Amino acid sequence: MDRPTKGELKICGLAAVRARFQKEAGSIRRLYFDYPTGRKIGVLCRALSASRKIYRCLEPADMEKVAGTVHHGGIVAVVDEPALEPVVEGEPQAWAQKGDRVLALDRIGNAHNLGAIARTAAFFGIQRIVIPDVPTAARPNDAAYRVAEGGLERVEVRRVSSLPAFLKALAGAGYEVVGAAASGGKSARSLGAPRPGGAPPPPFALVLGNEEGGLSPETAAACTRLVTIPGAGAVESLNVSTAAAVLMWELTGARTGTDRRRPPSP
Protein backbone atom coordinates (compact mmCIF):
# COMPACT_ATOMS: atom_id res chain seq x y z
CA MET A 1 0.00 0.00 0.00
CA ASP A 2 0.95 3.65 -0.45
CA ARG A 3 3.74 4.85 1.84
CA PRO A 4 4.59 8.56 1.76
CA THR A 5 8.19 9.32 0.90
CA LYS A 6 10.27 12.07 2.46
CA GLY A 7 8.61 15.41 1.86
CA GLU A 8 5.08 13.95 1.75
CA LEU A 9 2.24 13.67 4.24
CA LYS A 10 -1.27 12.27 4.19
CA ILE A 11 -4.35 14.44 4.62
CA CYS A 12 -7.51 12.56 5.58
CA GLY A 13 -11.13 13.71 5.56
CA LEU A 14 -13.19 15.44 2.92
CA ALA A 15 -13.12 18.91 4.51
CA ALA A 16 -9.33 18.81 4.92
CA VAL A 17 -8.71 17.51 1.37
CA ARG A 18 -11.04 20.07 -0.17
CA ALA A 19 -9.31 22.85 1.78
CA ARG A 20 -5.93 21.70 0.48
CA PHE A 21 -7.29 21.49 -3.08
CA GLN A 22 -8.67 25.04 -2.86
CA LYS A 23 -5.44 26.41 -1.44
CA GLU A 24 -2.86 24.48 -3.45
CA ALA A 25 -4.28 21.91 -5.84
CA GLY A 26 -0.89 21.25 -7.41
CA SER A 27 0.51 19.94 -4.11
CA ILE A 28 -1.73 16.84 -4.26
CA ARG A 29 0.37 13.97 -5.62
CA ARG A 30 -2.03 11.05 -5.19
CA LEU A 31 -5.65 10.70 -4.13
CA TYR A 32 -7.49 7.68 -2.72
CA PHE A 33 -11.17 7.48 -1.79
CA ASP A 34 -13.98 5.03 -1.08
CA TYR A 35 -17.07 4.57 -3.24
CA PRO A 36 -19.47 6.94 -1.35
CA THR A 37 -16.89 9.74 -1.29
CA GLY A 38 -16.07 9.24 -4.94
CA ARG A 39 -19.49 10.59 -5.88
CA LYS A 40 -18.65 13.92 -4.20
CA ILE A 41 -15.25 14.73 -5.68
CA GLY A 42 -15.70 14.90 -9.43
CA VAL A 43 -13.93 18.26 -9.66
CA LEU A 44 -10.88 16.94 -7.78
CA CYS A 45 -10.66 13.84 -9.95
CA ARG A 46 -10.93 15.83 -13.17
CA ALA A 47 -8.16 18.17 -12.02
CA LEU A 48 -5.89 15.27 -11.11
CA SER A 49 -6.65 13.56 -14.41
CA ALA A 50 -5.70 16.70 -16.30
CA SER A 51 -2.42 16.79 -14.35
CA ARG A 52 -1.84 13.07 -14.97
CA LYS A 53 -1.78 12.29 -11.28
CA ILE A 54 -2.95 9.11 -9.57
CA TYR A 55 -6.46 8.88 -8.15
CA ARG A 56 -8.09 5.62 -7.19
CA CYS A 57 -11.26 4.28 -5.61
CA LEU A 58 -10.44 1.63 -3.01
CA GLU A 59 -12.25 -0.93 -0.90
CA PRO A 60 -12.65 -0.10 2.84
CA ALA A 61 -9.84 -2.42 3.98
CA ASP A 62 -7.43 -0.90 1.47
CA MET A 63 -8.44 2.62 2.50
CA GLU A 64 -7.46 1.83 6.08
CA LYS A 65 -4.08 0.52 4.92
CA VAL A 66 -3.40 3.58 2.79
CA ALA A 67 -4.49 6.02 5.51
CA GLY A 68 -2.84 4.13 8.36
CA THR A 69 -5.98 4.75 10.40
CA VAL A 70 -9.67 3.87 10.42
CA HIS A 71 -10.40 7.59 10.83
CA HIS A 72 -9.79 8.53 7.20
CA GLY A 73 -13.24 9.99 6.47
CA GLY A 74 -13.43 8.20 3.12
CA ILE A 75 -10.59 10.06 1.41
CA VAL A 76 -6.80 10.37 1.62
CA ALA A 77 -4.64 12.85 -0.27
CA VAL A 78 -0.87 12.36 -0.37
CA VAL A 79 0.54 15.88 -0.64
CA ASP A 80 3.75 17.86 -0.60
CA GLU A 81 4.67 18.50 3.01
CA PRO A 82 4.60 22.26 3.55
CA ALA A 83 7.78 23.95 4.77
CA LEU A 84 7.69 25.41 8.26
CA GLU A 85 9.20 28.84 7.68
CA PRO A 86 10.89 30.86 10.45
CA VAL A 87 9.66 34.22 11.67
CA VAL A 88 12.10 36.84 10.44
CA GLU A 89 13.10 40.21 11.86
CA GLY A 90 10.54 42.93 11.29
CA GLU A 91 7.56 40.64 10.84
CA PRO A 92 6.05 41.24 14.32
CA GLN A 93 5.93 44.98 13.55
CA ALA A 94 4.32 44.34 10.17
CA TRP A 95 1.74 42.03 11.74
CA ALA A 96 0.96 44.61 14.43
CA GLN A 97 0.32 47.30 11.82
CA LYS A 98 -2.23 45.02 10.14
CA GLY A 99 -3.79 43.97 13.45
CA ASP A 100 -3.01 40.31 12.79
CA ARG A 101 -3.83 37.85 15.56
CA VAL A 102 -1.18 35.40 16.69
CA LEU A 103 -1.34 32.13 18.61
CA ALA A 104 1.91 30.94 20.22
CA LEU A 105 2.23 27.36 21.46
CA ASP A 106 4.83 26.66 24.14
CA ARG A 107 5.98 23.06 23.56
CA ILE A 108 2.52 21.57 22.99
CA GLY A 109 3.47 17.99 22.24
CA ASN A 110 0.28 16.26 21.10
CA ALA A 111 -0.42 16.51 17.38
CA HIS A 112 -4.15 16.00 17.99
CA ASN A 113 -4.15 19.05 20.25
CA LEU A 114 -2.28 21.03 17.60
CA GLY A 115 -4.91 20.05 15.01
CA ALA A 116 -7.83 20.91 17.29
CA ILE A 117 -6.27 24.28 18.14
CA ALA A 118 -5.66 25.04 14.47
CA ARG A 119 -9.29 24.27 13.63
CA THR A 120 -10.49 26.66 16.35
CA ALA A 121 -7.96 29.31 15.32
CA ALA A 122 -9.25 29.20 11.75
CA PHE A 123 -12.83 29.49 13.01
CA PHE A 124 -11.99 32.64 14.98
CA GLY A 125 -9.89 34.23 12.25
CA ILE A 126 -6.45 33.85 13.83
CA GLN A 127 -3.90 34.56 11.12
CA ARG A 128 -0.98 32.44 12.32
CA ILE A 129 0.32 29.92 14.81
CA VAL A 130 3.93 30.11 15.99
CA ILE A 131 5.73 27.16 17.58
CA PRO A 132 9.24 26.84 19.01
CA ASP A 133 11.79 24.91 16.98
CA VAL A 134 12.36 22.22 19.61
CA PRO A 135 11.99 18.41 19.34
CA THR A 136 9.21 18.24 21.95
CA ALA A 137 6.87 20.59 20.06
CA ALA A 138 4.28 18.94 17.82
CA ARG A 139 4.46 19.89 14.16
CA PRO A 140 1.76 19.70 11.50
CA ASN A 141 1.71 15.99 10.63
CA ASP A 142 -0.87 13.51 9.33
CA ALA A 143 -2.74 13.39 12.66
CA ALA A 144 -2.78 17.17 13.07
CA TYR A 145 -4.16 17.69 9.57
CA ARG A 146 -6.85 15.07 10.13
CA VAL A 147 -8.08 16.65 13.37
CA ALA A 148 -7.81 20.21 12.00
CA GLU A 149 -10.52 19.48 9.37
CA GLY A 150 -9.01 22.02 6.96
CA GLY A 151 -7.94 24.50 9.66
CA LEU A 152 -4.24 24.07 8.89
CA GLU A 153 -4.91 25.30 5.35
CA ARG A 154 -6.43 28.53 6.73
CA VAL A 155 -3.83 29.36 9.40
CA GLU A 156 -0.16 29.99 8.70
CA VAL A 157 2.20 27.98 10.92
CA ARG A 158 5.66 29.45 11.58
CA ARG A 159 8.61 28.57 13.82
CA VAL A 160 10.99 30.47 16.08
CA SER A 161 14.24 29.46 17.76
CA SER A 162 13.29 31.18 21.04
CA LEU A 163 9.64 31.62 22.00
CA PRO A 164 10.34 34.07 24.90
CA ALA A 165 12.41 36.30 22.60
CA PHE A 166 9.66 36.20 19.99
CA LEU A 167 7.02 37.17 22.55
CA LYS A 168 9.14 40.09 23.71
CA ALA A 169 9.39 41.22 20.09
CA LEU A 170 5.59 41.04 19.81
CA ALA A 171 5.16 43.09 22.98
CA GLY A 172 7.66 45.64 21.66
CA ALA A 173 5.65 45.87 18.46
CA GLY A 174 2.50 46.76 20.41
CA TYR A 175 0.90 43.38 20.99
CA GLU A 176 -0.93 42.42 24.13
CA VAL A 177 0.69 39.05 24.88
CA VAL A 178 -1.79 37.01 26.89
CA GLY A 179 -0.47 33.86 28.55
CA ALA A 180 -2.82 31.10 29.70
CA ALA A 181 -1.98 29.99 33.25
CA ALA A 182 -3.68 27.09 35.04
CA SER A 183 -3.79 29.22 38.19
CA GLY A 184 -2.62 32.55 39.52
CA GLY A 185 -3.56 34.72 36.56
CA LYS A 186 -6.32 37.28 36.32
CA SER A 187 -9.74 35.93 35.45
CA ALA A 188 -10.16 35.35 31.72
CA ARG A 189 -13.39 37.35 32.03
CA SER A 190 -11.21 40.45 32.44
CA LEU A 191 -10.30 40.20 28.76
CA GLY A 192 -13.61 41.80 27.88
CA ALA A 193 -13.26 44.74 30.27
CA PRO A 194 -13.60 48.21 28.67
CA ARG A 195 -10.33 50.06 28.10
CA PRO A 196 -9.71 53.52 29.58
CA GLY A 197 -11.27 56.26 27.50
CA GLY A 198 -12.82 53.75 25.15
CA ALA A 199 -9.47 53.20 23.41
CA PRO A 200 -9.42 50.38 20.85
CA PRO A 201 -7.64 47.27 22.09
CA PRO A 202 -4.23 46.39 20.67
CA PRO A 203 -3.70 43.28 18.57
CA PHE A 204 -3.35 40.17 20.70
CA ALA A 205 -1.11 37.14 20.88
CA LEU A 206 -2.46 34.23 22.91
CA VAL A 207 0.16 31.93 24.44
CA LEU A 208 -0.70 28.36 25.44
CA GLY A 209 1.58 26.04 27.39
CA ASN A 210 2.62 22.42 27.37
CA GLU A 211 -0.08 19.85 28.24
CA GLU A 212 1.70 18.74 31.42
CA GLY A 213 3.82 21.64 32.59
CA GLY A 214 2.02 24.68 31.18
CA LEU A 215 4.02 27.77 30.29
CA SER A 216 7.74 27.70 31.01
CA PRO A 217 8.87 30.38 33.50
CA GLU A 218 10.72 32.20 30.71
CA THR A 219 7.67 32.18 28.45
CA ALA A 220 5.35 33.32 31.25
CA ALA A 221 7.72 36.19 32.07
CA ALA A 222 7.63 37.36 28.44
CA CYS A 223 3.82 37.75 28.47
CA THR A 224 2.30 41.14 29.18
CA ARG A 225 -0.35 39.48 31.33
CA LEU A 226 -1.44 36.05 32.51
CA VAL A 227 -5.05 34.91 32.65
CA THR A 228 -6.76 31.91 34.21
CA ILE A 229 -10.09 30.39 33.22
CA PRO A 230 -12.22 30.21 36.39
CA GLY A 231 -13.84 26.83 37.01
CA ALA A 232 -15.86 25.04 39.67
CA GLY A 233 -12.79 23.30 41.06
CA ALA A 234 -13.96 19.76 40.33
CA VAL A 235 -10.93 19.16 38.09
CA GLU A 236 -7.61 20.97 38.01
CA SER A 237 -7.67 22.30 34.46
CA LEU A 238 -9.04 22.05 30.94
CA ASN A 239 -7.51 20.25 28.00
CA VAL A 240 -5.28 22.77 26.22
CA SER A 241 -7.37 22.74 23.04
CA THR A 242 -10.52 23.45 25.06
CA ALA A 243 -8.79 26.24 26.97
CA ALA A 244 -7.63 27.66 23.63
CA ALA A 245 -11.20 27.80 22.36
CA VAL A 246 -12.48 29.57 25.49
CA LEU A 247 -9.70 32.17 25.43
CA MET A 248 -9.91 32.80 21.70
CA TRP A 249 -13.62 33.46 22.08
CA GLU A 250 -12.99 35.84 24.96
CA LEU A 251 -10.27 37.70 23.07
CA THR A 252 -12.03 37.94 19.72
CA GLY A 253 -15.31 38.93 21.37
CA ALA A 254 -13.58 41.68 23.33
CA ARG A 255 -12.14 43.11 20.12
CA THR A 256 -15.30 42.98 18.03
CA GLY A 257 -17.66 44.37 20.62
CA THR A 258 -19.51 41.07 20.97
CA ASP A 259 -21.51 40.86 24.18
CA ARG A 260 -20.55 37.36 25.32
CA ARG A 261 -22.77 37.48 28.39
CA ARG A 262 -26.02 38.49 26.74
CA PRO A 263 -28.62 35.70 26.90
CA PRO A 264 -29.78 34.36 23.52
CA SER A 265 -32.95 35.79 22.03
CA PRO A 266 -36.06 33.65 22.56
C-alpha positions as CSV (number, residue, x, y, z in Angstrom):
1,M,0.0,0.0,0.0
2,D,1.0,3.6,-0.5
3,R,3.7,4.8,1.8
4,P,4.6,8.6,1.8
5,T,8.2,9.3,0.9
6,K,10.3,12.1,2.5
7,G,8.6,15.4,1.9
8,E,5.1,13.9,1.7
9,L,2.2,13.7,4.2
10,K,-1.3,12.3,4.2
11,I,-4.3,14.4,4.6
12,C,-7.5,12.6,5.6
13,G,-11.1,13.7,5.6
14,L,-13.2,15.4,2.9
15,A,-13.1,18.9,4.5
16,A,-9.3,18.8,4.9
17,V,-8.7,17.5,1.4
18,R,-11.0,20.1,-0.2
19,A,-9.3,22.9,1.8
20,R,-5.9,21.7,0.5
21,F,-7.3,21.5,-3.1
22,Q,-8.7,25.0,-2.9
23,K,-5.4,26.4,-1.4
24,E,-2.9,24.5,-3.4
25,A,-4.3,21.9,-5.8
26,G,-0.9,21.2,-7.4
27,S,0.5,19.9,-4.1
28,I,-1.7,16.8,-4.3
29,R,0.4,14.0,-5.6
30,R,-2.0,11.0,-5.2
31,L,-5.6,10.7,-4.1
32,Y,-7.5,7.7,-2.7
33,F,-11.2,7.5,-1.8
34,D,-14.0,5.0,-1.1
35,Y,-17.1,4.6,-3.2
36,P,-19.5,6.9,-1.3
37,T,-16.9,9.7,-1.3
38,G,-16.1,9.2,-4.9
39,R,-19.5,10.6,-5.9
40,K,-18.7,13.9,-4.2
41,I,-15.3,14.7,-5.7
42,G,-15.7,14.9,-9.4
43,V,-13.9,18.3,-9.7
44,L,-10.9,16.9,-7.8
45,C,-10.7,13.8,-10.0
46,R,-10.9,15.8,-13.2
47,A,-8.2,18.2,-12.0
48,L,-5.9,15.3,-11.1
49,S,-6.7,13.6,-14.4
50,A,-5.7,16.7,-16.3
51,S,-2.4,16.8,-14.4
52,R,-1.8,13.1,-15.0
53,K,-1.8,12.3,-11.3
54,I,-2.9,9.1,-9.6
55,Y,-6.5,8.9,-8.2
56,R,-8.1,5.6,-7.2
57,C,-11.3,4.3,-5.6
58,L,-10.4,1.6,-3.0
59,E,-12.2,-0.9,-0.9
60,P,-12.7,-0.1,2.8
61,A,-9.8,-2.4,4.0
62,D,-7.4,-0.9,1.5
63,M,-8.4,2.6,2.5
64,E,-7.5,1.8,6.1
65,K,-4.1,0.5,4.9
66,V,-3.4,3.6,2.8
67,A,-4.5,6.0,5.5
68,G,-2.8,4.1,8.4
69,T,-6.0,4.7,10.4
70,V,-9.7,3.9,10.4
71,H,-10.4,7.6,10.8
72,H,-9.8,8.5,7.2
73,G,-13.2,10.0,6.5
74,G,-13.4,8.2,3.1
75,I,-10.6,10.1,1.4
76,V,-6.8,10.4,1.6
77,A,-4.6,12.8,-0.3
78,V,-0.9,12.4,-0.4
79,V,0.5,15.9,-0.6
80,D,3.8,17.9,-0.6
81,E,4.7,18.5,3.0
82,P,4.6,22.3,3.5
83,A,7.8,23.9,4.8
84,L,7.7,25.4,8.3
85,E,9.2,28.8,7.7
86,P,10.9,30.9,10.5
87,V,9.7,34.2,11.7
88,V,12.1,36.8,10.4
89,E,13.1,40.2,11.9
90,G,10.5,42.9,11.3
91,E,7.6,40.6,10.8
92,P,6.1,41.2,14.3
93,Q,5.9,45.0,13.6
94,A,4.3,44.3,10.2
95,W,1.7,42.0,11.7
96,A,1.0,44.6,14.4
97,Q,0.3,47.3,11.8
98,K,-2.2,45.0,10.1
99,G,-3.8,44.0,13.5
100,D,-3.0,40.3,12.8
101,R,-3.8,37.8,15.6
102,V,-1.2,35.4,16.7
103,L,-1.3,32.1,18.6
104,A,1.9,30.9,20.2
105,L,2.2,27.4,21.5
106,D,4.8,26.7,24.1
107,R,6.0,23.1,23.6
108,I,2.5,21.6,23.0
109,G,3.5,18.0,22.2
110,N,0.3,16.3,21.1
111,A,-0.4,16.5,17.4
112,H,-4.1,16.0,18.0
113,N,-4.1,19.1,20.3
114,L,-2.3,21.0,17.6
115,G,-4.9,20.0,15.0
116,A,-7.8,20.9,17.3
117,I,-6.3,24.3,18.1
118,A,-5.7,25.0,14.5
119,R,-9.3,24.3,13.6
120,T,-10.5,26.7,16.4
121,A,-8.0,29.3,15.3
122,A,-9.2,29.2,11.7
123,F,-12.8,29.5,13.0
124,F,-12.0,32.6,15.0
125,G,-9.9,34.2,12.3
126,I,-6.4,33.9,13.8
127,Q,-3.9,34.6,11.1
128,R,-1.0,32.4,12.3
129,I,0.3,29.9,14.8
130,V,3.9,30.1,16.0
131,I,5.7,27.2,17.6
132,P,9.2,26.8,19.0
133,D,11.8,24.9,17.0
134,V,12.4,22.2,19.6
135,P,12.0,18.4,19.3
136,T,9.2,18.2,21.9
137,A,6.9,20.6,20.1
138,A,4.3,18.9,17.8
139,R,4.5,19.9,14.2
140,P,1.8,19.7,11.5
141,N,1.7,16.0,10.6
142,D,-0.9,13.5,9.3
143,A,-2.7,13.4,12.7
144,A,-2.8,17.2,13.1
145,Y,-4.2,17.7,9.6
146,R,-6.9,15.1,10.1
147,V,-8.1,16.7,13.4
148,A,-7.8,20.2,12.0
149,E,-10.5,19.5,9.4
150,G,-9.0,22.0,7.0
151,G,-7.9,24.5,9.7
152,L,-4.2,24.1,8.9
153,E,-4.9,25.3,5.4
154,R,-6.4,28.5,6.7
155,V,-3.8,29.4,9.4
156,E,-0.2,30.0,8.7
157,V,2.2,28.0,10.9
158,R,5.7,29.5,11.6
159,R,8.6,28.6,13.8
160,V,11.0,30.5,16.1
161,S,14.2,29.5,17.8
162,S,13.3,31.2,21.0
163,L,9.6,31.6,22.0
164,P,10.3,34.1,24.9
165,A,12.4,36.3,22.6
166,F,9.7,36.2,20.0
167,L,7.0,37.2,22.6
168,K,9.1,40.1,23.7
169,A,9.4,41.2,20.1
170,L,5.6,41.0,19.8
171,A,5.2,43.1,23.0
172,G,7.7,45.6,21.7
173,A,5.6,45.9,18.5
174,G,2.5,46.8,20.4
175,Y,0.9,43.4,21.0
176,E,-0.9,42.4,24.1
177,V,0.7,39.0,24.9
178,V,-1.8,37.0,26.9
179,G,-0.5,33.9,28.5
180,A,-2.8,31.1,29.7
181,A,-2.0,30.0,33.3
182,A,-3.7,27.1,35.0
183,S,-3.8,29.2,38.2
184,G,-2.6,32.6,39.5
185,G,-3.6,34.7,36.6
186,K,-6.3,37.3,36.3
187,S,-9.7,35.9,35.4
188,A,-10.2,35.4,31.7
189,R,-13.4,37.3,32.0
190,S,-11.2,40.4,32.4
191,L,-10.3,40.2,28.8
192,G,-13.6,41.8,27.9
193,A,-13.3,44.7,30.3
194,P,-13.6,48.2,28.7
195,R,-10.3,50.1,28.1
196,P,-9.7,53.5,29.6
197,G,-11.3,56.3,27.5
198,G,-12.8,53.7,25.1
199,A,-9.5,53.2,23.4
200,P,-9.4,50.4,20.9
201,P,-7.6,47.3,22.1
202,P,-4.2,46.4,20.7
203,P,-3.7,43.3,18.6
204,F,-3.4,40.2,20.7
205,A,-1.1,37.1,20.9
206,L,-2.5,34.2,22.9
207,V,0.2,31.9,24.4
208,L,-0.7,28.4,25.4
209,G,1.6,26.0,27.4
210,N,2.6,22.4,27.4
211,E,-0.1,19.9,28.2
212,E,1.7,18.7,31.4
213,G,3.8,21.6,32.6
214,G,2.0,24.7,31.2
215,L,4.0,27.8,30.3
216,S,7.7,27.7,31.0
217,P,8.9,30.4,33.5
218,E,10.7,32.2,30.7
219,T,7.7,32.2,28.4
220,A,5.4,33.3,31.2
221,A,7.7,36.2,32.1
222,A,7.6,37.4,28.4
223,C,3.8,37.7,28.5
224,T,2.3,41.1,29.2
225,R,-0.4,39.5,31.3
226,L,-1.4,36.0,32.5
227,V,-5.1,34.9,32.6
228,T,-6.8,31.9,34.2
229,I,-10.1,30.4,33.2
230,P,-12.2,30.2,36.4
231,G,-13.8,26.8,37.0
232,A,-15.9,25.0,39.7
233,G,-12.8,23.3,41.1
234,A,-14.0,19.8,40.3
235,V,-10.9,19.2,38.1
236,E,-7.6,21.0,38.0
237,S,-7.7,22.3,34.5
238,L,-9.0,22.1,30.9
239,N,-7.5,20.3,28.0
240,V,-5.3,22.8,26.2
241,S,-7.4,22.7,23.0
242,T,-10.5,23.5,25.1
243,A,-8.8,26.2,27.0
244,A,-7.6,27.7,23.6
245,A,-11.2,27.8,22.4
246,V,-12.5,29.6,25.5
247,L,-9.7,32.2,25.4
248,M,-9.9,32.8,21.7
249,W,-13.6,33.5,22.1
250,E,-13.0,35.8,25.0
251,L,-10.3,37.7,23.1
252,T,-12.0,37.9,19.7
253,G,-15.3,38.9,21.4
254,A,-13.6,41.7,23.3
255,R,-12.1,43.1,20.1
256,T,-15.3,43.0,18.0
257,G,-17.7,44.4,20.6
258,T,-19.5,41.1,21.0
259,D,-21.5,40.9,24.2
260,R,-20.5,37.4,25.3
261,R,-22.8,37.5,28.4
262,R,-26.0,38.5,26.7
263,P,-28.6,35.7,26.9
264,P,-29.8,34.4,23.5
265,S,-32.9,35.8,22.0
266,P,-36.1,33.7,22.6
